[in-house]
Amino acid sequence: MSSVSSKDELRSLTGAQRAAIIMLSLGEEHSAKLWALLDDDEIKEISQTMANLGAISSDMIERLFVEFTNQLSATGSVVGSFESTERLLSRALSPDRVEQIMDEIRGPAGRTMWDKLGNVNESVLASYLKNEYPQTVAVVMSKIKAEHAARVLGALPEDFAMEVVLRMLRMEVVQKEVLDKVEQTLRVEFMSNLARTNRRDSHEMMAEIFNNLDRSTETRFIAALEERNRDAAERIKALMFTFEDLSKLDPSGVQTLIRNVEKDRMALALKGASDALRDLFFSNMSERAGKILREDMEAMGPVRLRDVDESQMQMVIVAKDLAAKGEIMLADNKGDDELIY
């Protein structure tokens, strides 16, 4: 390969191809730390590109590394984060503009407003749209993907959803001014609020970690924290979603969870459950399925508390996954609002 063609080929490489070549050249040991810093979408894109690279000449690799090191030495070592980005923007832009931009990038992924809406849970989107005019909702429904629009319509109150459908049927080409106004309203009122609520509270993060501890370790940590910072301990306990909190599921939610949990795991989890929670699960099964599950539980005999804890934790994880998909609703520990994970 000539030096001229190497330069031309180097210029034609995409960012993903350059990253893939560098990661491959670094080898497993050195690239492992870089993989850990990438988000899921970046990992998928680079992995897909890597798998389709084919043979890369040593000359090409050498030129790519020279270019990379030259660029890096020109700018110095940098670490990007939401905080560093916000500080940098604050030097050049007004506080209102900085806040708007940061809300945009903290919100759901997507290049356009309609792409972003497509990544918002349908229950969350429906709870916002049900307070808008049906005509506005009809415009939104016409701009997002059909399968997502269907799920949002299904989550709206039935009469309101029908009003939206009727307006969609009568709707012709939406004027650009109307579309721009709807987009701006969504950006200011919905996306900015969603971005703010998506910022992770440290207590929420610790509650999630504590949820994944075994029972004895969790009890020990909570007790120790109560001695050092009772307010923080109480807040974390209020945010934790435990196995017994599954008792707050409605019948439809219980039935959905039953269909998605392995029967052996459910039997082990219910072995250590309260009578009330056991009754809730059995009352949402057919008589035959309930009889088989009871027999399985009796056949187990004595079981280790550690195994019960693990099975209960796995059931909670499944419940949270289902809630994130909008298939069930989980109530928070205060019991006054429904919370979508």
Phi, psi and omega in degrees: 000130182283162181294325180294314181294328178298317179297316180298315181295324179296318179295331183278351181290139174282168178299319180295321179294319178297314180297319181297317180295316180296316181297318178296319183291329181290334182084170187299313187297314184279330182279342184303317181292328179288319177303321183295338182270352182271151174274173186301317182295320179294318179299315180297316183295314182292320180297315180298316179296317181301318183293339183249014184291318187076202183280134177240128183289154179296328179296317179297316181297316181298315180297321180295318180292322177298314179298317181298312182292325177297317179294320182292319181291334180287329184256341185084173180283131180228150175232120182268140176206169177301318184293314181293324178296316181297319179296319181295315180296326183297337180285336186245339187239163178290155180305320180296318180293320178299314180299319180296316181294317181294323176297322179299312186279339176280339182285191182301153180291152178144142182284319181251169178301322183287327173297317181298316180300326179295342179257011177264132178309135185300326180292320178294315180295318180296322182294333175279313187292335183295346178262003179263170176292142179306325180295321178296316180296323178299320178297315180298315181299328181284344184260339181264168184297147186302317183293326179286320178300322180296317180292324179293314178302319180294336181269350178277155173305140190302313181297319180294317180300321179293323175299319179296315180301315181298321179289326177294323180293327182271351188283133174258208180295129181280129179296145183300323181297319180294316180298316179297321181293316178298316180298317180294321178297315179298319182296314185282313189272321188262304186297320181294319178294320180295319179297320180293319181288340180278349179291123189286125174282141182297329179290323176297318180298316180291325178298320179294320178294315180298326178300334183263005174276154172290163191301316183293319179293318179300313180300318181295316181294315180299315180299317180294321180291324179300326179289325184271319185208087186297321181299315180296319180297318181293322180293320179295317179298323179292331182273340183291138175252115186255172180301318181294339177291348175296344178295344181274357177292146173280166183308319180297320179294319179298316181296321177296317180296318179302320181291339186254004181244137178299139185297323179296319180293321179295319180299317180292319180295315182289340177302326181254015182271163175292159179301320183296318181289321176302313181300322180299316181291316181295325181289345179255016174246161172292159181301319181293314180297320179296320180296316180296318181295318178299318180296320178297320181294319179293323182292339180292329185068205178295139179232155181285139179302322180300320180291322178296313179303316182296317180294320178294320179297319179296323178294321178296319179298316178299317180299318180293322177298317179295322179293321179297330178276356181080014183274335173222165178245131177254134177269146179283172186288345177280338175079005184255346178224152173275140184237127178260120179277000000 
